[in-house]
Amino acid sequence: MTTPTFSELQRNYWVKRPADLLQFMTVEFQHPDFGFIRLVQGQFSDKIFDVDGSPETFKAASMQLPKVTNQETDATRAGTITFGRIGLEFRKELMKITPLGAITSPITIKLRQYQDGVTAPIYSRRLYVARDGITITSDSVSVQLSVDNPARLTNEAQFYDPAQWTGLQSV
């Protein structure tokens, strides 16, 4: 078996490939009842990134985010975000959501990937928290992501018309 030979140009490319650049994965939760929660993965201190043209602070958090190339078997699922030991803080924010707000407005999530030296995100994806997609335990919080807006996934049953169904009229 022969050993492949590389030119000097090819060797320089593999030595200086872009994998050596720092990359930051961020997640942004948004709901009208609690505003924005911005977190950055795997950092020891808060970071500032550009969001829609203005600098925003992302808090450092220990979490596992879905990989960009991760594919689930169900087309509506987009992965899971798992947090460790922030259950009480997360639950406190979730309790701010009113019952009407939970029905009319879903919790939106924006996953963004930033690269060191670049102000705009190199990857951005908008997702939603799936219906019954938040699991809080004593050790962790898991958030199931979905590409479908759960506020639009209502039960489309036929409404009863009292004129058509006279037995439903109140006495």
N, C-alpha and C positions, 0 to 999 in steps of 0.2 A: 504494500500500500504506500502510495506516495504522499508526502507531506505537502499541503498547499503552500504556495509561496505568495506573499503579499508584497505589493509595491510600497515604497516609502510613503506615498500619498495615502494609501489605504491604512497603513499602520498609524499615521498621524490622525486620521479620522477616528479610528477606534479608541485611541488614547484620549482624544478631546471631545468625545461624544456628549450630547446634551444631557445625558443621565447624571452628569456631575453637578448640574444646577440644582439649587434648592427649590423645592416645590411645596406649596402650602395648600392643603385641602380645607375648605371652610364650609360651614353650613349656616343658613339663616332661616330661622323660624319667624313667621309673621302671621298675626291675627289681629283684627281690629280691637279686641278686648285687652290684649297685653302688649301690643306693639311689635317691636323687633327683638329677637334674641340672636346675637351673632357670635359664633364660636369658631375657633381655629383648632385643628387637630394636631396633637403631638408637640405642642410648644410649652415652654416654661413661663413665658410672659405674654402679655397681650400684644397683638400686632395691629397695624393700621394698613388697610387696603382700600383701594378705590372702588366705590359702589356707585354706579350710575353718575360718574363725574365728581363725586364728593368723597373725601376721605372718611372712613368709618372705622371704629375700633372693634376688633374681634377679640373676645375673651378666650384665653387658653383653656382647653378642656381635654380631658382624657376620654376619647371616644373611638369607635370603630365605624368607619363609613364604608358604604358599598363601593366596590371598584368600578371604574368607569366602564370597563368591558364586562362586568358581571351580568350574566343573563339568567333570569329566573325561568322556571318552566311555565308559570302563569304570565301571560303578556301584560296583565295590568299591574303586577308587582314590580317594584323597582329596587328591591333590596331592603335592608334593615340598618338603622343607626342604633348602636348600642353604647350607652353611657355607663360609666362605673361610678358609684358613690355620689351622685348628684340628685338622687331621687327626690329628696325633700325640697330642693330648690326648684326642680322641674315641676313637681306637683303643685307648689305654691303658685307658679305662673299659670298652670292649667286651671286652677280653681278660680282664676279671674274671668274665665269664659262663662258668659251667661247662657242659660238654656236656649234662648232664642238665637244667640250668637253662634252656638254650636250647630244649629240647624241651617242658618242662612249663610254663614261664612266658614269655609274650611280652613284648617291650618295649612298654609302654604310653606313650602321648603324650597330654598334655592341652594343647590350644591355648586360651589365654584372652586376652581383650581387656579391658583396664582403661581407665577414663576418669579424667582428672585430677579429684580431689576426691571420687571415689566409691571406697569401700573394697572392695566386692564386684565381681567381674568382670561386665561387661555382656554378655559372650559367652563360652561355654565349650563345648568339644567334646572328647570322648574318642576317640582313634584308636589304631591299632597300627602298628608297623613291619611292612611287608609281608614275606613270605617272600623271602629273598634281596634285601631292599630297601635295603641299605646299600652304597654305593659309595665307596671311599676312594681318592683319587688324591693326587698330590704337591701339587696346588693347592687341592683342595676336598674336601668330604665331602657326599654327597647321601643323603638318607634318604627313601625312598618310603613314603608313608603309605597305610594301608588301613583300611576300616571293619570288615573281618572279622578275627577273632582267629585268627592263624596256628596257635596251639596246638590249636585245635579243628578245623582243616582237615587232619585226618590221612587217610591212605589207608585207606579203609574196605573193604579186601579181606577175603575170608573167611579165617578162621583154619583151619589144618589140624588135624584131630583124629586122633591116632595110632590111636584105636580104629576110626575109619571108614576111614582110609588106612593099612592095615597095613604097606605097603612103607616107611613113614617111620619105623618103630620102629627104635631103635638095636639093634645086635646084641650 
